[in-house]
Amino acid sequence: MEFFSDLMWWGLLSCALAAAIAPAFFQKIRFPILAATALFCLVMVTAMYFVTGTVSAITGSVLTLFAGLTALLVTLIISGINTMLKKRYR
């Protein structure tokens, strides 16, 4: 668990998290955006593996996946609530 003190790992993790969360801010999620995001996250996790080891890459990939799915779920819930409110007050 020495990778927690490595600044390179934190930089790679923050880039991967930013890339995973970014598609949630677009109005329409398209396949090219998702593919580019997935490729960028994969490159960041691979860099984590080569720089700091296997455990750090697994930790980074789990955190990135969790952040991306959470952002997508929150976006879908907020979008659903907004759609419900628009239909209710017509």
DRENTIKE-456110 format. One record per residue (C-alpha): residue number from 1; x, y, z. Coordinates in Angstrom, 3 decimals, decimal comma, m for minus. Last residue first. Example, Ala and Ser with C-alpha at 12.3 -4.5 7.8 and 13.67 -1.06 7.14 Angstrom:
<recs>
<rec><i>2</i><xx>13,670</xx><yy>m1,060</yy><zz>7,140</zz></rec>
<rec><i>1</i><xx>12,300</xx><yy>m4,500</yy><zz>7,800</zz></rec>
</recs>
This chain:
<recs>
<rec><i>90</i><xx>m48,286</xx><yy>20,545</yy><zz>m18,293</zz></rec>
<rec><i>89</i><xx>m47,190</xx><yy>20,463</yy><zz>m14,638</zz></rec>
<rec><i>88</i><xx>m46,838</xx><yy>16,706</yy><zz>m14,208</zz></rec>
<rec><i>87</i><xx>m45,030</xx><yy>16,071</yy><zz>m17,478</zz></rec>
<rec><i>86</i><xx>m42,331</xx><yy>18,656</yy><zz>m16,748</zz></rec>
<rec><i>85</i><xx>m41,908</xx><yy>17,393</yy><zz>m13,187</zz></rec>
<rec><i>84</i><xx>m41,512</xx><yy>13,804</yy><zz>m14,333</zz></rec>
<rec><i>83</i><xx>m38,905</xx><yy>14,797</yy><zz>m16,934</zz></rec>
<rec><i>82</i><xx>m36,911</xx><yy>16,722</yy><zz>m14,308</zz></rec>
<rec><i>81</i><xx>m37,059</xx><yy>13,757</yy><zz>m11,922</zz></rec>
<rec><i>80</i><xx>m35,914</xx><yy>11,386</yy><zz>m14,655</zz></rec>
<rec><i>79</i><xx>m32,993</xx><yy>13,639</yy><zz>m15,586</zz></rec>
<rec><i>78</i><xx>m31,956</xx><yy>13,868</yy><zz>m11,934</zz></rec>
<rec><i>77</i><xx>m32,100</xx><yy>10,072</yy><zz>m11,593</zz></rec>
<rec><i>76</i><xx>m30,198</xx><yy>9,504</yy><zz>m14,841</zz></rec>
<rec><i>75</i><xx>m27,492</xx><yy>11,978</yy><zz>m13,865</zz></rec>
<rec><i>74</i><xx>m27,116</xx><yy>10,416</yy><zz>m10,422</zz></rec>
<rec><i>73</i><xx>m26,795</xx><yy>6,950</yy><zz>m11,987</zz></rec>
<rec><i>72</i><xx>m24,203</xx><yy>8,112</yy><zz>m14,526</zz></rec>
<rec><i>71</i><xx>m22,142</xx><yy>9,871</yy><zz>m11,856</zz></rec>
<rec><i>70</i><xx>m22,288</xx><yy>6,771</yy><zz>m9,640</zz></rec>
<rec><i>69</i><xx>m21,287</xx><yy>4,517</yy><zz>m12,528</zz></rec>
<rec><i>68</i><xx>m18,297</xx><yy>6,681</yy><zz>m13,391</zz></rec>
<rec><i>67</i><xx>m17,163</xx><yy>7,057</yy><zz>m9,779</zz></rec>
<rec><i>66</i><xx>m17,462</xx><yy>3,314</yy><zz>m9,079</zz></rec>
<rec><i>65</i><xx>m15,587</xx><yy>2,390</yy><zz>m12,252</zz></rec>
<rec><i>64</i><xx>m12,800</xx><yy>4,850</yy><zz>m11,467</zz></rec>
<rec><i>63</i><xx>m12,504</xx><yy>3,668</yy><zz>m7,870</zz></rec>
<rec><i>62</i><xx>m12,405</xx><yy>0,016</yy><zz>m8,954</zz></rec>
<rec><i>61</i><xx>m9,871</xx><yy>0,756</yy><zz>m11,696</zz></rec>
<rec><i>60</i><xx>m7,632</xx><yy>2,710</yy><zz>m9,342</zz></rec>
<rec><i>59</i><xx>m7,669</xx><yy>0,011</yy><zz>m6,679</zz></rec>
<rec><i>58</i><xx>m6,900</xx><yy>m2,689</yy><zz>m9,256</zz></rec>
<rec><i>57</i><xx>m4,087</xx><yy>m0,594</yy><zz>m10,714</zz></rec>
<rec><i>56</i><xx>m2,699</xx><yy>0,142</yy><zz>m7,242</zz></rec>
<rec><i>55</i><xx>m2,720</xx><yy>m3,532</yy><zz>m6,333</zz></rec>
<rec><i>54</i><xx>m0,934</xx><yy>m4,487</yy><zz>m9,562</zz></rec>
<rec><i>53</i><xx>2,016</xx><yy>m2,160</yy><zz>m9,422</zz></rec>
<rec><i>52</i><xx>3,143</xx><yy>1,463</yy><zz>m9,057</zz></rec>
<rec><i>51</i><xx>4,302</xx><yy>2,782</yy><zz>m12,427</zz></rec>
<rec><i>50</i><xx>3,396</xx><yy>m0,037</yy><zz>m14,831</zz></rec>
<rec><i>49</i><xx>0,008</xx><yy>m0,753</yy><zz>m13,274</zz></rec>
<rec><i>48</i><xx>m0,878</xx><yy>2,904</yy><zz>m12,830</zz></rec>
<rec><i>47</i><xx>m0,012</xx><yy>3,478</yy><zz>m16,503</zz></rec>
<rec><i>46</i><xx>m2,393</xx><yy>0,665</yy><zz>m17,400</zz></rec>
<rec><i>45</i><xx>m5,077</xx><yy>2,314</yy><zz>m15,254</zz></rec>
<rec><i>44</i><xx>m4,534</xx><yy>5,632</yy><zz>m17,065</zz></rec>
<rec><i>43</i><xx>m4,595</xx><yy>3,996</yy><zz>m20,501</zz></rec>
<rec><i>42</i><xx>m7,804</xx><yy>2,138</yy><zz>m19,620</zz></rec>
<rec><i>41</i><xx>m9,384</xx><yy>5,377</yy><zz>m18,424</zz></rec>
<rec><i>40</i><xx>m8,474</xx><yy>7,048</yy><zz>m21,731</zz></rec>
<rec><i>39</i><xx>m9,888</xx><yy>4,126</yy><zz>m23,714</zz></rec>
<rec><i>38</i><xx>m13,118</xx><yy>4,120</yy><zz>m21,713</zz></rec>
<rec><i>37</i><xx>m13,531</xx><yy>7,863</yy><zz>m22,183</zz></rec>
<rec><i>36</i><xx>m12,866</xx><yy>7,646</yy><zz>m25,913</zz></rec>
<rec><i>35</i><xx>m15,363</xx><yy>4,801</yy><zz>m26,261</zz></rec>
<rec><i>34</i><xx>m17,984</xx><yy>6,629</yy><zz>m24,215</zz></rec>
<rec><i>33</i><xx>m17,611</xx><yy>9,784</yy><zz>m26,277</zz></rec>
<rec><i>32</i><xx>m17,714</xx><yy>7,804</yy><zz>m29,522</zz></rec>
<rec><i>31</i><xx>m20,851</xx><yy>5,945</yy><zz>m28,326</zz></rec>
<rec><i>30</i><xx>m22,916</xx><yy>9,032</yy><zz>m27,606</zz></rec>
<rec><i>29</i><xx>m24,224</xx><yy>10,338</yy><zz>m24,305</zz></rec>
<rec><i>28</i><xx>m26,619</xx><yy>13,161</yy><zz>m25,034</zz></rec>
<rec><i>27</i><xx>m26,718</xx><yy>16,219</yy><zz>m22,819</zz></rec>
<rec><i>26</i><xx>m23,088</xx><yy>15,870</yy><zz>m21,731</zz></rec>
<rec><i>25</i><xx>m22,141</xx><yy>16,276</yy><zz>m18,069</zz></rec>
<rec><i>24</i><xx>m22,315</xx><yy>12,562</yy><zz>m17,233</zz></rec>
<rec><i>23</i><xx>m19,718</xx><yy>11,879</yy><zz>m19,929</zz></rec>
<rec><i>22</i><xx>m17,054</xx><yy>13,687</yy><zz>m17,802</zz></rec>
<rec><i>21</i><xx>m17,216</xx><yy>11,461</yy><zz>m14,694</zz></rec>
<rec><i>20</i><xx>m14,979</xx><yy>8,698</yy><zz>m16,026</zz></rec>
<rec><i>19</i><xx>m12,504</xx><yy>11,144</yy><zz>m17,573</zz></rec>
<rec><i>18</i><xx>m12,213</xx><yy>13,121</yy><zz>m14,349</zz></rec>
<rec><i>17</i><xx>m11,754</xx><yy>9,903</yy><zz>m12,389</zz></rec>
<rec><i>16</i><xx>m9,010</xx><yy>8,681</yy><zz>m14,749</zz></rec>
<rec><i>15</i><xx>m7,177</xx><yy>12,012</yy><zz>m14,576</zz></rec>
<rec><i>14</i><xx>m7,489</xx><yy>12,054</yy><zz>m10,765</zz></rec>
<rec><i>13</i><xx>m6,182</xx><yy>8,496</yy><zz>m10,544</zz></rec>
<rec><i>12</i><xx>m3,189</xx><yy>9,250</yy><zz>m12,763</zz></rec>
<rec><i>11</i><xx>m2,300</xx><yy>12,258</yy><zz>m10,638</zz></rec>
<rec><i>10</i><xx>m2,752</xx><yy>10,316</yy><zz>m7,408</zz></rec>
<rec><i>9</i><xx>m0,555</xx><yy>7,502</yy><zz>m8,725</zz></rec>
<rec><i>8</i><xx>2,169</xx><yy>9,963</yy><zz>m9,742</zz></rec>
<rec><i>7</i><xx>2,046</xx><yy>11,557</yy><zz>m6,291</zz></rec>
<rec><i>6</i><xx>3,041</xx><yy>8,289</yy><zz>m4,614</zz></rec>
<rec><i>5</i><xx>2,088</xx><yy>8,173</yy><zz>m0,916</zz></rec>
<rec><i>4</i><xx>m0,962</xx><yy>5,971</yy><zz>m1,523</zz></rec>
<rec><i>3</i><xx>1,239</xx><yy>3,728</yy><zz>m3,680</zz></rec>
<rec><i>2</i><xx>2,931</xx><yy>2,308</yy><zz>m0,589</zz></rec>
<rec><i>1</i><xx>0,000</xx><yy>0,000</yy><zz>0,000</zz></rec>
</recs>
